[in-house]
Amino acid sequence: MKRLRNHLIGVEQGSELLFSDYQDGGEMWTGEGPREARRAVGFSQDFKSLPAVQVAVSMYDMDGGTNQRADLRAEAVTRSGFELVFRTWGDSRIARIRADWLAIGEIRGEDEWDVD
Protein backbone atom coordinates (compact mmCIF):
# COMPACT_ATOMS: atom_id res chain seq x y z
CA MET A 1 0.00 0.00 0.00
CA LYS A 2 1.24 3.47 -0.84
CA ARG A 3 0.83 5.82 2.13
CA LEU A 4 0.66 9.55 1.57
CA ARG A 5 2.25 11.70 4.28
CA ASN A 6 -0.08 14.66 4.14
CA HIS A 7 -3.42 15.96 3.00
CA LEU A 8 -2.06 17.33 -0.30
CA ILE A 9 -3.06 14.68 -2.83
CA GLY A 10 -2.95 15.29 -6.58
CA VAL A 11 -4.96 13.37 -9.14
CA GLU A 12 -4.32 13.71 -12.87
CA GLN A 13 -5.81 11.74 -15.73
CA GLY A 14 -5.53 11.56 -19.47
CA SER A 15 -6.13 9.59 -22.64
CA GLU A 16 -3.54 8.74 -25.31
CA LEU A 17 -3.93 7.25 -28.78
CA LEU A 18 -0.81 5.08 -28.91
CA PHE A 19 -0.94 4.29 -32.62
CA SER A 20 -3.25 3.91 -35.60
CA ASP A 21 -1.27 1.43 -37.73
CA TYR A 22 -4.04 0.28 -40.09
CA GLN A 23 -3.97 3.67 -41.85
CA ASP A 24 -0.36 3.44 -43.02
CA GLY A 25 0.41 -0.28 -42.86
CA GLY A 26 2.36 0.07 -39.62
CA GLU A 27 4.13 -2.71 -37.75
CA MET A 28 1.32 -3.46 -35.26
CA TRP A 29 -1.06 -4.12 -38.15
CA THR A 30 1.25 -5.86 -40.65
CA GLY A 31 3.99 -7.36 -38.47
CA GLU A 32 4.32 -10.62 -36.57
CA GLY A 33 6.18 -11.66 -33.45
CA PRO A 34 7.04 -9.36 -30.53
CA ARG A 35 6.12 -5.70 -31.15
CA GLU A 36 6.06 -2.69 -28.88
CA ALA A 37 4.76 0.90 -28.93
CA ARG A 38 5.84 3.53 -26.37
CA ARG A 39 4.58 7.03 -25.65
CA ALA A 40 6.03 9.45 -23.13
CA VAL A 41 3.37 11.05 -20.93
CA GLY A 42 4.13 14.17 -18.89
CA PHE A 43 2.16 15.44 -15.91
CA SER A 44 1.01 19.07 -15.85
CA GLN A 45 3.14 19.56 -12.73
CA ASP A 46 5.57 17.37 -10.80
CA PHE A 47 4.39 15.22 -7.92
CA LYS A 48 6.31 15.52 -4.63
CA SER A 49 7.07 11.79 -4.69
CA LEU A 50 6.47 8.97 -7.16
CA PRO A 51 2.75 8.71 -7.88
CA ALA A 52 0.74 5.53 -8.34
CA VAL A 53 -0.15 5.25 -12.04
CA GLN A 54 -2.99 3.09 -13.36
CA VAL A 55 -3.50 2.44 -17.10
CA ALA A 56 -6.36 0.78 -18.99
CA VAL A 57 -7.30 0.14 -22.60
CA SER A 58 -10.16 2.51 -23.45
CA MET A 59 -10.45 1.64 -27.16
CA TYR A 60 -9.06 -1.16 -29.26
CA ASP A 61 -9.44 -2.15 -32.88
CA MET A 62 -8.09 -5.64 -33.59
CA ASP A 63 -8.35 -8.15 -36.40
CA GLY A 64 -10.91 -10.75 -35.33
CA GLY A 65 -9.26 -13.41 -37.48
CA THR A 66 -6.11 -13.59 -35.32
CA ASN A 67 -5.41 -14.09 -31.63
CA GLN A 68 -5.96 -10.91 -29.63
CA ARG A 69 -2.88 -10.51 -27.44
CA ALA A 70 -2.22 -7.29 -25.55
CA ASP A 71 -0.06 -6.07 -22.67
CA LEU A 72 -0.44 -2.45 -21.48
CA ARG A 73 1.75 -0.98 -18.72
CA ALA A 74 3.04 2.20 -17.14
CA GLU A 75 6.84 2.00 -17.03
CA ALA A 76 9.63 4.32 -15.92
CA VAL A 77 7.34 6.31 -13.60
CA THR A 78 8.92 9.53 -12.30
CA ARG A 79 7.57 12.56 -10.46
CA SER A 80 7.13 14.32 -13.82
CA GLY A 81 5.70 11.53 -16.02
CA PHE A 82 5.91 7.94 -17.25
CA GLU A 83 6.10 5.79 -20.37
CA LEU A 84 2.89 4.23 -21.63
CA VAL A 85 3.89 0.87 -23.17
CA PHE A 86 1.78 -1.46 -25.33
CA ARG A 87 3.08 -4.86 -26.42
CA THR A 88 1.71 -7.66 -28.58
CA TRP A 89 3.18 -10.82 -30.06
CA GLY A 90 2.53 -13.77 -32.36
CA ASP A 91 0.09 -13.26 -35.22
CA SER A 92 -2.00 -10.55 -33.50
CA ARG A 93 -2.99 -7.67 -35.80
CA ILE A 94 -3.69 -4.46 -33.90
CA ALA A 95 -5.14 -1.57 -35.90
CA ARG A 96 -5.18 1.00 -33.08
CA ILE A 97 -5.13 1.36 -29.31
CA ARG A 98 -6.19 4.19 -27.02
CA ALA A 99 -5.26 4.03 -23.34
CA ASP A 100 -6.57 6.04 -20.40
CA TRP A 101 -4.39 6.72 -17.37
CA LEU A 102 -4.75 7.98 -13.82
CA ALA A 103 -1.95 9.20 -11.53
CA ILE A 104 -2.46 9.75 -7.80
CA GLY A 105 0.18 11.02 -5.43
CA GLU A 106 1.48 13.54 -2.99
CA ILE A 107 1.88 17.13 -4.25
CA ARG A 108 3.63 20.18 -2.83
CA GLY A 109 1.71 22.83 -0.94
CA GLU A 110 1.63 26.35 -2.37
CA ASP A 111 3.92 27.62 0.39
CA GLU A 112 6.29 24.61 0.31
CA TRP A 113 9.73 25.15 -1.23
CA ASP A 114 11.53 22.63 -3.43
CA VAL A 115 15.09 22.36 -2.03
CA ASP A 116 16.05 19.03 -3.61
Order of alpha helices (4+ residues) and beta strands (2+ residues): beta-alpha-beta-beta-beta-beta-beta
